[in-house]
Amino acid sequence: MKGQGIRIYLQTTQDVDGVAAAIKDRGGELASEPEDMPWGARAFNLIDPDGILLTISS
């Protein structure tokens, strides 16, 4: 298994649960469902078609 080469963190003012639902509605797959983080953000992960791990948080 290859190691993780890059992760991109994205922050949005949009509803994170809504963004995750929209991705899934369009056929995308999440690497993790939205969850509350210990530092107060709500976030989820997905892997783009090029294999880059994206973290989207509020």
C-alpha positions, -999 to +999 in steps of 0.1 A: +000+000+000+013+034-009+017+061+017-004+093+017+013+118-005-008+149+000-039+161+019-057+193+012-077+210+040-107+231+029-127+253+051-162+265+042-190+286+057-215+262+041-233+235+060-208+206+060-235+180+063-252+195+032-220+196+012-214+159+021-249+150+011-246+168-022-214+149-030-230+116-022-262+126-043-239+131-073-223+096-069-193+106-048-180+085-020-168+099+013-138+085+031-155+095+064-189+109+073-192+144+088-184+144+125-177+169+152-140+174+159-125+180+193-114+215+183-150+226+175-151+221+137-173+197+119-155+178+091-154+149+067-129+134+042-131+123+006-106+111-020-107+129-053-103+110-086-065+116-086-062+100-051-057+132-032-073+132+003-095+162+009-107+173+043-137+197+043-145+214+075-167+242+089 
